[in-house]
Amino acid sequence: MSDAETRVVVVGASLAGLRGAEALREAGFAGPLTIVGAEPHRPYDRPPLSKAVLTGEVAADATTLPNLVALEADWRLGTPATHLDRTRRLLTLASGETLPYDRLLIATGASARPWRDSAQAAFRGVHTLRGRDEAEALRRDLAAGPGHVLIIGGGFIGCEVAAACRTLGLPVTLAETGPTLLARVLGRHLGAVVGALHERLGTTLRSGVKVEALEDDGTGRVVRARLEDGSVIAADVVVVALGAVRNTAWLEGSGLAFDAGGIDCDAQGYVLDAADAPDTRIAAAGDVARFPHPLYPGRRIALEHWGHAVAQGRHAGRLLAGLAPEPYRDVPAFWSSQGGITLKSVGLTEGADGFCIARGSLKEGRFLAVYGREGRCIAAVAFDCARWLPAYADLIAEGAPFPPEPTGVDAGPFTVLPPDFPEPARKDRS
Ligand SMILES: Cc1cc2nc3c(=O)[nH]c(=O)nc-3n(C[C@H](O)[C@H](O)[C@H](O)COP(=O)(O)OP(=O)(O)OC[C@H]3O[C@@H](n4cnc5c(N)ncnc54)[C@H](O)[C@@H]3O)c2cc1C
């Protein structure tokens, strides 16, 4: 796109939007570029928010993402897009401003799923964690030395927050409806390994329980949680870590195909309308995009992975610059740090019908598990042994047979076990 009159607007001033805008400039786009963000901040990094920011090792406002390319963009921060008129190619912002566009990148990501009772969610001491301001508010409450922290939800965010609380020496209970932590992503076997890690760190685990209600002290300060089984957990800080909801509500009336699980895209990355036809002026990227992936046929996937937001953001930038890149097919990759352990994964475990320990052992706490489906490798998860992972990413990309052929220091012959998911595995982190 060399036309200096072509106007590009990016909606969502975070990781995917920033890297998409940079890719546009790198591809030679020299026209007017506007970046719209709901938050008042320049793009910042989220992974530290549930880790080093909570322990106070990194200040929340020290997480700003570097610009890798000179952008020369007009920024509209602190004012979300509220309406998209595709016929007039006009975007409306909460400020009332309207922005015409010729190409649009939608990178509005996700928000933390709120506690289901809005009055209880508003109690002082009750937190969700998605953005920098939420992280700073939670850090302040943790630094004040609460008597007991309750975390609701044993997904990745819940586990990371629990580990941060233990680093601070705070008493913490982690309540999870599933049978173990991370069971929907890893299955019960490996979820139990993560559970044991957190118990060793000093977290009290309550699995298979549902928190029914939060209660206050009569002045709006949370003091306890009531569980469905009638038991009570005293807590003056509660972290609601129940996954994410995609930021798509502002697309109401746009004619595009979306719901709270994402905005539908085709294999190139163009958004689809309600009749499944691509709008080739608009691409989506990052957490908000739900797209077909050749490794996971028959459905569209939406990821919540940092590396994916970078790669798909860059892909969308090149697409809108007219470079016609190959359909996006990067193997999903993710990491999490909890209590000194780094867990890294490639591929998606969802739908796996078996897994085996290919390297290391559960006993020594350093191992690599490979997940398979219908005789093909679909995912690998490394506990504290990430250097082994790239080779398995290649096997997954090739659709290599499962169980894999033992090579080198592999622990073969492999015993294949059922992953034992409590329900269909989630495709995303929570
Ligand atoms: C606490 C936390 C820890 C994480 N840790 C890890 C990790 O360890 N490893 C890993 O791989 N991934 C991790 N992730 C996931 C990773 O950070 C995300 O995948 C990534 O941030 C997604 O980037 P994005 O740009 O697509 O969306 P987001 O980062 O969600 O950004 C979307 C932006 O759009 C804005 N927006 C929303 N609606 C509008 C609107 N209508 N108009 C304008 N702007 C709008 C939002 O305010 C936000 O700034 C973590 C996420 C969180 C929240």
The ligand as an SDF file (V2000), in Angstrom:
LIG
                    3D

 53 58  0  0  0  0  0  0  0  0999 V2000
   -1.9370  -10.9950   34.0880 C   0  0  0  0  0  0  0  0  0  0  0  0
   -1.5820  -11.6690   32.7940 C   0  0  0  0  0  0  0  0  0  0  0  0
   -0.4660  -12.5040   32.7240 C   0  0  0  0  0  0  0  0  0  0  0  0
   -0.1310  -13.1240   31.5310 C   0  0  0  0  0  0  0  0  0  0  0  0
    0.9490  -13.9500   31.4900 N   0  0  0  0  0  0  0  0  0  0  0  0
    1.2680  -14.5650   30.3390 C   0  0  0  0  0  0  0  0  0  0  0  0
    2.3730  -15.4470   30.2800 C   0  0  0  0  0  0  0  0  0  0  0  0
    3.0620  -15.6640   31.2850 O   0  0  0  0  0  0  0  0  0  0  0  0
    2.6530  -16.0380   29.1070 N   0  0  0  0  0  0  0  0  0  0  0  0
    1.9150  -15.8210   27.9630 C   0  0  0  0  0  0  0  0  0  0  0  0
    2.2040  -16.3940   26.8890 O   0  0  0  0  0  0  0  0  0  0  0  0
    0.8400  -14.9960   27.9920 N   0  0  0  0  0  0  0  0  0  0  0  0
    0.5080  -14.3660   29.1350 C   0  0  0  0  0  0  0  0  0  0  0  0
   -0.5690  -13.5330   29.1790 N   0  0  0  0  0  0  0  0  0  0  0  0
   -1.3680  -13.3300   27.9530 C   0  0  0  0  0  0  0  0  0  0  0  0
   -0.8540  -12.1760   27.0880 C   0  0  0  0  0  0  0  0  0  0  0  0
   -0.4950  -11.0700   27.8640 O   0  0  0  0  0  0  0  0  0  0  0  0
   -1.9440  -11.8130   26.0920 C   0  0  0  0  0  0  0  0  0  0  0  0
   -2.0960  -12.9190   25.2300 O   0  0  0  0  0  0  0  0  0  0  0  0
   -1.6480  -10.5550   25.3110 C   0  0  0  0  0  0  0  0  0  0  0  0
   -1.6220   -9.4350   26.1510 O   0  0  0  0  0  0  0  0  0  0  0  0
   -2.7070  -10.3330   24.2410 C   0  0  0  0  0  0  0  0  0  0  0  0
   -2.4430   -9.1400   23.5760 O   0  0  0  0  0  0  0  0  0  0  0  0
   -3.5930   -8.3940   22.7650 P   0  0  0  0  0  0  0  0  0  0  0  0
   -2.9540   -7.1410   22.2580 O   0  0  0  0  0  0  0  0  0  0  0  0
   -4.2290   -9.3110   21.8040 O   0  0  0  0  0  0  0  0  0  0  0  0
   -4.7300   -8.0590   23.8240 O   0  0  0  0  0  0  0  0  0  0  0  0
   -4.6960   -7.1750   25.2220 P   0  0  0  0  0  0  0  0  0  0  0  0
   -3.3070   -7.2430   25.7230 O   0  0  0  0  0  0  0  0  0  0  0  0
   -5.8300   -7.6620   25.9560 O   0  0  0  0  0  0  0  0  0  0  0  0
   -4.9430   -5.7230   24.6600 O   0  0  0  0  0  0  0  0  0  0  0  0
   -6.1480   -5.2830   24.1240 C   0  0  0  0  0  0  0  0  0  0  0  0
   -6.2080   -3.7760   24.3100 C   0  0  0  0  0  0  0  0  0  0  0  0
   -7.3670   -3.2830   23.6540 O   0  0  0  0  0  0  0  0  0  0  0  0
   -8.0140   -2.3500   24.4890 C   0  0  0  0  0  0  0  0  0  0  0  0
   -9.4290   -2.2630   24.1200 N   0  0  0  0  0  0  0  0  0  0  0  0
  -10.4290   -3.1060   24.4590 C   0  0  0  0  0  0  0  0  0  0  0  0
  -11.5930   -2.6850   23.8990 N   0  0  0  0  0  0  0  0  0  0  0  0
  -11.2910   -1.5730   23.2000 C   0  0  0  0  0  0  0  0  0  0  0  0
  -12.0810   -0.6880   22.4060 C   0  0  0  0  0  0  0  0  0  0  0  0
  -13.3880   -0.8790   22.2000 N   0  0  0  0  0  0  0  0  0  0  0  0
  -11.4650    0.3820   21.8400 N   0  0  0  0  0  0  0  0  0  0  0  0
  -10.1320    0.5950   22.0120 C   0  0  0  0  0  0  0  0  0  0  0  0
   -9.3380   -0.2230   22.7680 N   0  0  0  0  0  0  0  0  0  0  0  0
   -9.9200   -1.3000   23.3250 C   0  0  0  0  0  0  0  0  0  0  0  0
   -7.7950   -2.9040   25.8800 C   0  0  0  0  0  0  0  0  0  0  0  0
   -7.9780   -1.9010   26.8640 O   0  0  0  0  0  0  0  0  0  0  0  0
   -6.3440   -3.3870   25.7860 C   0  0  0  0  0  0  0  0  0  0  0  0
   -5.4480   -2.3630   26.0990 O   0  0  0  0  0  0  0  0  0  0  0  0
   -0.9380  -12.9000   30.3730 C   0  0  0  0  0  0  0  0  0  0  0  0
   -2.0660  -12.0800   30.4460 C   0  0  0  0  0  0  0  0  0  0  0  0
   -2.3840  -11.4780   31.6440 C   0  0  0  0  0  0  0  0  0  0  0  0
   -3.6120  -10.5920   31.7070 C   0  0  0  0  0  0  0  0  0  0  0  0
  1  2  1  0
  2  3  1  0
  2 52  2  0
  3  4  2  0
  4  5  1  0
  4 50  1  0
  5  6  2  0
  6  7  1  0
  6 13  1  0
  7  8  2  0
  7  9  1  0
  9 10  1  0
 10 11  2  0
 10 12  1  0
 12 13  2  0
 13 14  1  0
 14 15  1  0
 14 50  1  0
 15 16  1  0
 16 17  1  0
 16 18  1  0
 18 19  1  0
 18 20  1  0
 20 21  1  0
 20 22  1  0
 22 23  1  0
 23 24  1  0
 24 25  2  0
 24 26  1  0
 24 27  1  0
 27 28  1  0
 28 29  2  0
 28 30  1  0
 28 31  1  0
 31 32  1  0
 32 33  1  0
 33 34  1  0
 33 48  1  0
 34 35  1  0
 35 36  1  0
 35 46  1  0
 36 37  1  0
 36 45  1  0
 37 38  2  0
 38 39  1  0
 39 40  1  0
 39 45  2  0
 40 41  1  0
 40 42  2  0
 42 43  1  0
 43 44  2  0
 44 45  1  0
 46 47  1  0
 46 48  1  0
 48 49  1  0
 50 51  2  0
 51 52  1  0
 52 53  1  0
M  END
$$$$
